[in-house]
Amino acid sequence: MLRFTNVDNKPTRLPPVYGYHTNPLLPLQQALDPIVSKIDQLDQFIKIARNECHFPSEHGLTREESASIYLYTMDWGEQSLYRVLNAVIREKDRSVLIPWHGYLKLCDYCIEKTI
């Protein structure tokens, strides 16, 4: 249940995140290179995501694209990608998101392909 309640109840207005739009579209490993050393076992879970993701995709996602979404849904504890990214997104200092721009661009691209 914690996963569904990982929300800060204090109403905070943060500026939108736009900087990632100008980032080039990168393969998953390259997109995560700037943060791989900050998340325990991330390299290992990237490999698992590539092997376990839904591929081929009915939405035309490549294996890398499908793995990028799958990786976000994986839970391996406090250092899970979604937990770390969600915490960073809630920071008032938007510059902390710069290392995440490659991954945000990749995820945004994948989501756009599926709708």
C-alpha positions as CSV (number, residue, x, y, z in Angstrom):
1,M,0.0,0.0,0.0
2,L,2.9,2.4,0.6
3,R,3.5,2.5,-3.1
4,F,0.1,4.1,-3.7
5,T,0.5,6.5,-0.8
6,N,3.9,7.8,-1.7
7,V,2.4,11.3,-2.0
8,D,3.2,14.5,-0.1
9,N,0.0,15.9,1.2
10,K,1.3,19.4,1.6
11,P,0.0,21.5,-1.3
12,T,3.1,22.8,-3.1
13,R,3.3,24.7,-6.4
14,L,6.3,23.8,-8.3
15,P,7.4,25.1,-11.7
16,P,6.8,22.7,-14.6
17,V,9.7,20.5,-15.9
18,Y,10.4,21.5,-19.5
19,G,14.2,21.3,-19.9
20,Y,14.2,17.6,-20.9
21,H,12.3,18.3,-24.2
22,T,15.5,19.6,-25.8
23,N,17.5,16.5,-24.8
24,P,18.2,14.0,-27.6
25,L,16.4,10.7,-27.5
26,L,18.8,8.2,-26.0
27,P,18.9,4.4,-25.5
28,L,17.9,3.4,-21.9
29,Q,21.4,2.8,-20.6
30,Q,22.7,6.1,-22.0
31,A,19.7,8.0,-20.6
32,L,20.4,6.6,-17.2
33,D,24.2,7.0,-17.2
34,P,24.1,10.3,-15.3
35,I,22.3,8.7,-12.4
36,V,23.4,5.1,-12.4
37,S,25.9,5.6,-9.6
38,K,23.2,7.2,-7.4
39,I,20.8,4.3,-7.4
40,D,22.0,1.0,-5.8
41,Q,21.8,-2.0,-8.3
42,L,20.3,0.2,-11.1
43,D,22.5,-1.5,-13.7
44,Q,21.2,-4.9,-12.7
45,F,17.6,-3.8,-12.8
46,I,18.1,-2.3,-16.3
47,K,19.1,-5.7,-17.5
48,I,16.1,-7.3,-15.8
49,A,13.8,-4.8,-17.3
50,R,15.2,-5.4,-20.8
51,N,14.6,-9.2,-20.4
52,E,11.2,-9.0,-18.7
53,C,9.5,-6.1,-20.5
54,H,6.5,-6.5,-22.8
55,F,8.1,-6.9,-26.2
56,P,7.1,-6.9,-29.0
57,S,4.7,-4.1,-28.1
58,E,1.4,-3.6,-29.7
59,H,2.2,0.2,-29.5
60,G,5.3,-0.2,-31.6
61,L,7.7,0.4,-28.7
62,T,11.2,-0.9,-29.1
63,R,12.7,-3.2,-26.5
64,E,14.6,-0.2,-25.0
65,E,11.5,1.9,-24.9
66,S,9.4,-0.9,-23.3
67,A,12.2,-1.5,-20.8
68,S,12.3,2.1,-19.8
69,I,8.6,2.0,-18.8
70,Y,9.0,-1.4,-17.2
71,L,11.9,-0.2,-15.1
72,Y,9.9,2.6,-13.6
73,T,7.3,0.1,-12.4
74,M,9.9,-2.2,-10.7
75,D,10.1,-2.1,-6.9
76,W,13.4,-3.1,-5.3
77,G,13.0,-1.1,-2.1
78,E,14.0,2.4,-1.1
79,Q,16.4,2.8,-4.0
80,S,13.8,1.8,-6.7
81,L,13.9,4.1,-9.7
82,Y,10.4,5.4,-9.3
83,R,10.9,6.3,-5.6
84,V,14.1,8.2,-6.3
85,L,12.7,9.9,-9.4
86,N,9.5,10.9,-7.6
87,A,11.4,12.4,-4.7
88,V,13.6,14.4,-7.2
89,I,10.5,15.6,-9.0
90,R,9.1,17.0,-5.8
91,E,12.3,19.2,-5.2
92,K,11.8,22.9,-5.4
93,D,15.3,23.2,-7.0
94,R,14.5,22.1,-10.6
95,S,18.2,21.9,-11.4
96,V,18.3,18.6,-9.6
97,L,16.3,17.1,-12.5
98,I,19.0,17.9,-15.1
99,P,20.7,14.4,-14.7
100,W,17.3,12.9,-15.3
101,H,16.5,14.7,-18.5
102,G,17.6,11.8,-20.8
103,Y,15.3,9.3,-18.9
104,L,12.4,11.8,-18.8
105,K,12.7,12.4,-22.5
106,L,12.7,8.7,-23.2
107,C,9.7,8.0,-21.0
108,D,7.8,11.0,-22.4
109,Y,8.5,9.7,-25.9
110,C,7.3,6.2,-25.0
111,I,4.1,7.5,-23.4
112,E,3.3,9.6,-26.5
113,K,3.7,6.5,-28.7
114,T,1.2,4.6,-26.6
115,I,-1.6,7.2,-26.7
